[in-house]
Amino acid sequence: MKIKKLLTIAFVGLLMNSMFVSCTDDFLEYNTNERVLTELDAASIGNLYARVQYQGYYMGYHQTSQNLFADHYCQYFANTQNAFPQDRYVLVGGWLNGAWRQFYGNIPNNLGEVLDLTDPVEFPERASMHAIAQITRVVMYERIANYWGPIPYFNVNNGEAAVPYDGEEEIYKSFFTTLDAAMAILESNRGGNADGGNDQILGGDIDKWIKFGNTLRLRIAMRISNVEPTLAQTEANKAVAGGVMLTNDDDASLKTTSNSINGMNRYTPWNEFRMSAAMESVMVGYDDPRISGFFTPNRETYDEDFVDYIGPPLTWTGLRNGYEIVDLQGLPELNVNKLAAIGPRWFDVKLKDSNPRDIMQSAEAYFLRAEGALLTGWNMGGTPEELYNLGIEMSLGHWGITDPAVILAYQQSTAVPVSTHDAPNPVSDIPVRYNAADALEQIATQKWLGLFPDGWEGWADVRRRDLPKMYDRMASENAYVAANEMMRRVEFVSSEYETNADAVADAITKLGGADNGDTRLWWNPVQ
């Protein structure tokens, strides 16, 4: 049995400016790999796989890897902490270093161990677990590539101090090959289970992993549809023919425990972000029945313990992204008690070890299919309108809204987004009710809502078509990305410039533009 060598990309310590310490003073605790395994007893494979799932999806300290970047850049949330500049497009290097180090300091080696110890040739009885681990590898690296662009991929675990970066096109196309091999194994084991006691996402259910893998293929196919339309069509048709997620019973979420907590429950009560104005404009305008699950009403309507309702009718007030420090400090309407916080399942810190993290939902599969059905030659198994409405139904159902009358009323609603206290115009003018002329924006808007609060995927999808429409930021402090522009990527981290400089220089060449937030990724060309 071969054993992967420890990935030896060198990482320097985080240099955190004191202005960013208020909720990150124990940052290293959540981003330092205390024990990287170089050898592993085969009997421990399941435990290690569970660890990989948690580390790969949470990226260590969830707030500074996802929430303060992707969640704000796709305008799920807006910043209210005057010490944090990321909402004004400042790419805080210490936070990005931590995210990079957490991923590359854990995942390549540990996931490599899992793949070795489940090798289908050496361990045929573990073949299905190997296939699931390969699917996991694709979804984790796809998220990292969507942040940075070129990344170390093919040569991680090479035992060398310098690890080359690979281009996005090559990586993305290899994802399909990896999924082909994984799905072939799973198809031959339909009806079975692969170490369900340690699979923290789908309990080892092979049939559900087949649907997950096909939906992932469909997601990636749509991601590249603007640059590789023929390949995207082929892979999308293959995904739907193979069977994607269809019901909320297929939804995938990551189990949390006292040893693997939901990070959002830990940092949400610190009151450092609130509902965005874009979310308010859309959800309040649509009278969206999911709003009480997504967000907690303005706290001024409740008592000090946030238990008993004492105020006027429930109100959900959002905030424009990118307020400057002086405004965050001085304007009374920005008082956090007058703004809607994230929903109750995350606002209660006591739920941190019992609140699962959504990974992928059947609603996304329907919205992907609805968009695909707008394209010639994409065989998505339904019309755009049918698939769009099924996506809405699945998303509402995921949030516990199952009354057919409520669902139909929402699907047929002609309500439109509204203006907000700090945005004089609605973010858009499209209704919920399907209209062929607005179909692409409608699908993108409902998909954006359906992905909430997965900012990793939400930000990637918003960039892909510049839909749904977003508000301009109040201000930008980024020299390359203006307040009325979209942040396109994050910059390569300083630790890599210091320890892997030649590889970074090559990565910039592969990126095809400067290492800043204005350079578009391969799959995100100007349309």
Buried (B, 14 or more C-beta within 10 A) or exposed (E): EEEBEBBBBEBEEBEBEEEBEEBBEEBBEBBBBEEEBEEBEEEBBBEBBBBBBBBBBBBBBBBBBBBBBBBBBBBBBBBBBBBBBBBBBEBBBBBBBBBBBBBBBBBBBBBBBBBBBBBBEEBEEBBBBBBBBBBBBBBBBBBBBBBBBBBBBEBBBBEEEBBBBBBBBEBBBBBBEBBEEBBEBBBEBEEEBBBEEBBBBBBBBBBBBBBBBBBBBBBBBBBBBBBBBEBBBBBBBBBBEBBBBBEBEBBBBBBBEEEBBBBBBBBBBEBBBBBBBBBBBBBBBBEBBBBBBBBBBBBBBBEEEBEEEEEEEBBBBBBBBBBBBEBBEEEEEBEBEBBBBBBBBBBBBEBBBBBBBBBBBBBBBBBBBBBBBBBEEBBBBBEBBBBBBBBBBBBBBBBEBEEEEEBEEBBEBEBBBBBBBBBEEBBBEBBBBBEEEBBBBBBBBBBBBBBBBBBBBBBBBBBBBEBBBBBBBBBBBBEBBBBEBBBBBBBBBBBBBEBBEEBBEBBBEBBBBEBBBBBBBBBBEEE
